[in-house]
Amino acid sequence: MYWLQKTIAILTGSLLVAIGVNLFLVPHRLMDGGMIGIGLLTTYYLQLPAGLVMIGVSIPVFLIVFLYDRRLFFHSFHGMLISSFFIDIFSMLRPYNIWSTASSAIIGGSLIGTGIGLMLAYNTNTGGTDLMAQFLARRFKLPVALLILAIDGIIVGFSLQVIGLERTIFSLFTIIAVAATTHMFSGLGRPLPPYTVIGPLRSGLPKRVVLMASKEKT
């Protein structure tokens, strides 16, 4: 059952990422961070397929993760391949954007973040910096969404001279939307902590009565 849920999460997440990139970001030449951002830069200025570039740039990161955390490597590799494939396949959506730059920045970022969050919830990702963020989060007990936000901000900052100030500002809105929705959805699929009652239960009394009595004492 877990592997079926994970497969659905990877396919759904990859589809959302592909729609967010192609229908909302590319028509306005907006940036995202991470491997998606690097792929977008190559699309804008070298006309190379973004997904193919993402695979190429992700390979060194996957080699590092393979050496230190093979379980994470085997859980993540197929997520990177499928999401990159979907990004290139759904490039046909680019002419159909009818939204403003501001709306596209928020909606596209939210879709991408939801897709990444779904994949992170099942220990996979789009590769590259997302994988590195997940690797560092597991090593140093840090929030993965916060690491992704920091890395994405650095990459978008470096694109200032390439896409201009206005698009850079809107791109910052995009990565904030990505980080927020990633954090929201990355907790799915994890079991909730068990409910605990503090203090002994009195025999012969229902739990509800005992809990009410303990509140009165405090």
PLY file of the C-alpha trace (Angstrom):
ply
format ascii 1.0
element vertex 218
property float x
property float y
property float z
element edge 217
property int vertex1
property int vertex2
end_header
0.00 0.00 0.00
2.85 2.40 0.83
4.49 1.91 -2.58
1.15 2.51 -4.33
0.71 5.74 -2.36
4.28 6.74 -3.14
3.80 6.09 -6.87
0.64 8.21 -6.91
2.45 10.97 -4.97
5.38 10.98 -7.43
3.13 11.08 -10.51
0.82 13.73 -9.04
3.71 15.80 -7.70
5.60 15.65 -10.99
2.47 16.68 -12.90
1.90 19.68 -10.60
5.53 20.76 -10.93
5.35 20.48 -14.73
2.13 22.53 -14.89
3.53 25.18 -12.54
6.70 25.55 -14.58
5.26 25.45 -18.10
1.87 27.12 -17.71
2.82 29.84 -15.22
6.56 30.53 -14.95
7.97 30.14 -18.46
5.43 32.42 -20.25
6.51 35.34 -18.00
10.19 34.32 -17.86
9.97 33.90 -14.11
12.53 31.98 -12.06
12.37 29.31 -9.44
15.29 28.13 -7.39
17.17 24.86 -7.33
17.50 22.59 -10.33
14.25 23.94 -11.77
15.76 27.45 -11.74
18.91 26.27 -13.46
16.79 24.45 -16.03
14.71 27.58 -16.62
17.81 29.72 -17.20
19.07 27.31 -19.85
15.61 27.30 -21.46
15.43 31.10 -21.60
18.90 31.71 -23.01
20.13 28.50 -24.61
16.78 26.98 -25.68
17.74 23.69 -24.03
15.09 21.38 -22.51
14.81 22.26 -18.82
14.13 18.67 -17.71
17.16 17.30 -19.51
19.38 19.95 -17.92
17.94 19.09 -14.50
18.96 15.47 -14.96
22.48 16.41 -16.01
23.06 18.85 -13.16
21.53 16.45 -10.60
23.95 13.61 -11.38
26.85 14.93 -9.20
24.47 15.46 -6.27
23.11 11.94 -6.64
26.65 10.56 -6.65
27.37 12.30 -3.33
24.12 11.04 -1.80
24.81 7.53 -3.13
28.09 7.47 -1.18
26.61 8.66 2.13
22.91 7.73 2.13
22.01 5.00 -0.34
18.51 4.58 1.05
17.74 8.23 0.22
19.36 7.77 -3.21
17.18 4.80 -4.16
14.04 6.51 -2.85
14.75 9.74 -4.78
16.21 8.80 -8.15
12.95 7.89 -9.87
11.28 11.09 -8.59
13.93 13.17 -10.33
13.60 11.24 -13.61
9.79 11.41 -13.73
9.53 15.09 -12.77
12.20 16.07 -15.32
10.46 14.03 -18.02
7.10 15.65 -17.22
8.59 19.17 -17.35
9.77 18.61 -20.91
6.65 16.71 -22.04
4.25 19.41 -20.81
6.13 22.27 -22.45
3.15 22.37 -24.85
1.23 24.27 -22.14
3.37 27.42 -22.44
1.25 29.31 -25.02
-1.91 29.00 -22.89
-1.06 31.35 -20.00
-3.76 34.04 -19.54
-2.77 35.26 -16.07
-0.80 38.33 -15.01
2.83 38.10 -13.93
1.92 38.48 -10.25
-0.80 35.82 -10.39
1.43 33.47 -12.35
4.23 33.87 -9.80
1.96 32.89 -6.89
-0.08 30.19 -8.61
2.94 28.63 -10.31
4.94 28.65 -7.08
2.05 27.10 -5.16
1.67 24.29 -7.70
5.40 23.58 -7.73
5.58 23.63 -3.93
2.59 21.30 -3.62
4.20 18.86 -6.05
7.57 18.95 -4.28
5.87 18.64 -0.89
3.94 15.54 -1.99
7.14 13.91 -3.15
9.07 14.88 0.00
6.28 13.37 2.11
7.18 10.01 0.57
10.97 10.52 0.73
11.52 11.44 -2.91
12.09 14.74 -4.70
12.95 16.44 -7.99
16.68 15.92 -7.48
19.50 18.46 -7.36
19.21 21.06 -4.63
15.93 19.56 -3.32
17.78 16.30 -2.79
20.70 18.15 -1.18
18.27 20.02 1.11
16.63 16.75 2.12
20.06 15.18 2.69
21.20 18.10 4.91
17.86 18.18 6.74
18.25 14.52 7.69
21.86 15.03 8.73
21.42 18.19 10.83
17.73 17.97 11.88
16.74 21.17 10.03
13.40 21.99 8.33
13.73 20.92 4.71
11.41 23.72 3.49
13.65 26.34 5.14
16.74 24.91 3.43
14.99 24.88 0.06
13.92 28.52 0.57
17.50 29.57 1.36
19.02 27.74 -1.62
16.31 28.99 -3.99
16.79 32.58 -2.82
20.50 32.40 -3.61
19.89 31.03 -7.11
17.19 33.61 -7.91
19.49 36.35 -6.60
22.19 35.30 -9.06
19.68 35.59 -11.91
19.11 39.33 -11.27
21.37 40.48 -14.11
19.82 37.98 -16.49
16.05 38.44 -16.00
15.95 42.00 -14.62
14.80 43.51 -11.33
11.02 43.29 -11.89
11.04 39.60 -12.79
13.48 38.88 -9.96
11.06 40.41 -7.44
8.15 38.37 -8.79
10.41 35.30 -8.76
11.02 35.85 -5.04
7.25 35.68 -4.56
7.36 32.40 -6.45
9.96 30.78 -4.20
8.13 31.98 -1.07
4.98 30.30 -2.39
7.05 27.19 -3.19
8.52 27.08 0.34
5.16 27.64 2.06
3.30 24.93 0.14
6.27 22.55 0.35
6.19 22.87 4.13
2.40 22.39 4.16
2.34 19.21 2.09
5.65 17.57 3.05
4.11 16.35 6.33
1.51 14.22 4.55
1.88 10.47 4.87
3.60 10.66 8.24
1.81 9.07 11.19
0.44 11.45 13.80
1.95 11.18 17.31
-0.09 8.96 19.65
-2.55 10.65 22.04
-1.21 10.54 25.60
-3.04 11.13 28.87
-0.82 12.64 31.56
-1.48 11.27 35.02
-3.06 8.02 36.30
-6.66 7.14 35.53
-8.90 6.41 38.52
-10.58 3.04 38.44
-14.31 3.03 37.90
-14.43 6.49 36.30
-14.65 7.21 32.57
-11.63 8.88 30.96
-13.62 12.02 30.22
-14.54 12.47 33.90
-10.94 11.91 35.01
-9.66 14.48 32.50
-12.24 17.04 33.66
-11.30 16.43 37.28
-7.60 16.95 36.54
-8.40 20.27 34.83
-10.31 21.49 37.91
-7.31 20.77 40.13
-5.05 22.87 37.95
0 1
1 2
2 3
3 4
4 5
5 6
6 7
7 8
8 9
9 10
10 11
11 12
12 13
13 14
14 15
15 16
16 17
17 18
18 19
19 20
20 21
21 22
22 23
23 24
24 25
25 26
26 27
27 28
28 29
29 30
30 31
31 32
32 33
33 34
34 35
35 36
36 37
37 38
38 39
39 40
40 41
41 42
42 43
43 44
44 45
45 46
46 47
47 48
48 49
49 50
50 51
51 52
52 53
53 54
54 55
55 56
56 57
57 58
58 59
59 60
60 61
61 62
62 63
63 64
64 65
65 66
66 67
67 68
68 69
69 70
70 71
71 72
72 73
73 74
74 75
75 76
76 77
77 78
78 79
79 80
80 81
81 82
82 83
83 84
84 85
85 86
86 87
87 88
88 89
89 90
90 91
91 92
92 93
93 94
94 95
95 96
96 97
97 98
98 99
99 100
100 101
101 102
102 103
103 104
104 105
105 106
106 107
107 108
108 109
109 110
110 111
111 112
112 113
113 114
114 115
115 116
116 117
117 118
118 119
119 120
120 121
121 122
122 123
123 124
124 125
125 126
126 127
127 128
128 129
129 130
130 131
131 132
132 133
133 134
134 135
135 136
136 137
137 138
138 139
139 140
140 141
141 142
142 143
143 144
144 145
145 146
146 147
147 148
148 149
149 150
150 151
151 152
152 153
153 154
154 155
155 156
156 157
157 158
158 159
159 160
160 161
161 162
162 163
163 164
164 165
165 166
166 167
167 168
168 169
169 170
170 171
171 172
172 173
173 174
174 175
175 176
176 177
177 178
178 179
179 180
180 181
181 182
182 183
183 184
184 185
185 186
186 187
187 188
188 189
189 190
190 191
191 192
192 193
193 194
194 195
195 196
196 197
197 198
198 199
199 200
200 201
201 202
202 203
203 204
204 205
205 206
206 207
207 208
208 209
209 210
210 211
211 212
212 213
213 214
214 215
215 216
216 217
